[in-house]
Amino acid sequence: MSISDGQTTPTSTPGTSSGTATPASAPETPSRPYNFILALVVILLATIIFGIVMALFRDTFKDAALVTTALSTLFGIFGTVLGAYFGIKSSNDTADKARREVAQANDKAGRALAALDPKEGKGITG
């Protein structure tokens, strides 16, 4: 970098990078999948509880309509939990992707601005 008139300008010489080199985007480490673990636990608990109830009341559930009702309730729980899991997961993934793209766009704009003459850059940024 060279300093003239109190302003800092990037200089580039063969073999060196510009004065505004930005670190390469490091891949983000994924967070622990707590929502997946929660969904799995809910499904396992619902299945276990359903099995226990069916075993305890096997004499009561002789009618097919009662078994169908019990299974419908279980599948309703599965659908609700899994729907919420995938809805939240896709929403979070989309938000993370948008943040990364905004950061990349800002990085490109910053590098492009740094490559300009300081007077032109001052005119662009105001």
N, C-alpha and C positions, 0 to 999 in steps of 0.2 A: 504494500500500500504506500502511496505517496501522499504527502500533505501539501496542499497549495491553497492559499487564501483561507485557511482555517477549515477547509473541507477535506474529507477523506475520499479518495478515489481509488478504485481498484486498478492495479497494474497487473499485466500478465506478460510473462516472459516464457519462452519455450522451456518446457520442463517443470514449470510451476503452475499451480492452479490459481484461479482468481482469488481476490481477497475475501470474497464472500462465499467460500466453499461451505456447503452445508453437509452435515453428516448424512450418509445413506440411510434411508428409512429402514430401521430395524424392524423385522417382523414382530408383531405384537404377540405376546404369549397369551394363549387362550386362558380364560378364567376357568376355575373348577366348575363343572356342570351341575351346580346345585339344583337347578330346576329339573334336570333330567333325573337326578337321584330322588328328588321329591316325588316326581311322577311315578317312578319305579316303585318306591315305597308304598305309595297310595294304592297302586294296582295290586301289589303283592298282599297288602293288608286286606283290601277288599276281597280278593280271591280266598284268602285264608279264612276270613270271617264268614264268607258265603259258604265255604266248605264245612265249617263248624256248625253253622246254623242248619244246613241241609242234613248233616249227620245227627244233630240233636233232635230235629223234628222230622225225621224220615217217615214216621208213621202219619204225620199230619199231611205231608205232601204227596198223597196218593193221587190227587186230582192233577191232571196235566195243566190246567189253567193256573193253579197256584205255583207250579214250577216255572211256567212261562212268565208269570208276574215277577217272581223272584229273579229270574235271569234277566228280564228287561230292566229291572232296577240296577243290577250289577253292570249291565252294558251301558246304562245311562251314566253311571259313575265313571266307567272307563272312558266314554266319549267326552265327558266334561273335563276330566283331568288331562287327557291327551290333547284335546282341542286347546285348552289353556296353555299347555306346555309348548305346543308347536306355534301358537299365536305369539306368545311372548318371545320365543326363540327367534322366529323370523323377524319380529319387530326389532329386537336387539341387534341382530345381524345386519339389518338394513341401516340402522342408526350408526353402527360401527363403520360400515362401508362408506356412508356419507361423510363421516368425520375424516376418514383417511383421504377421501377424494378432495375435500376442502383443504386439508393440510398440504396435499400435493400441489393443488392449484396455487395456494399461497406461496409455496416454495418456488414454483416456476415463475410466478410474478415477481418475487423478490430477486431471483437470479437475473431475470430480464431487466429489471430496474437497475440492478447493480452493474450491468454491462453497458448502460447508457452513460453519456456524458453527464456530469453532475448538474449542469444547468438544465439540460433536457429533463432529467429526473426530477429536479425541483419543480419544473413546470407541470409535470404529470401529477405529482403528489400534492402540489399546492403550497 
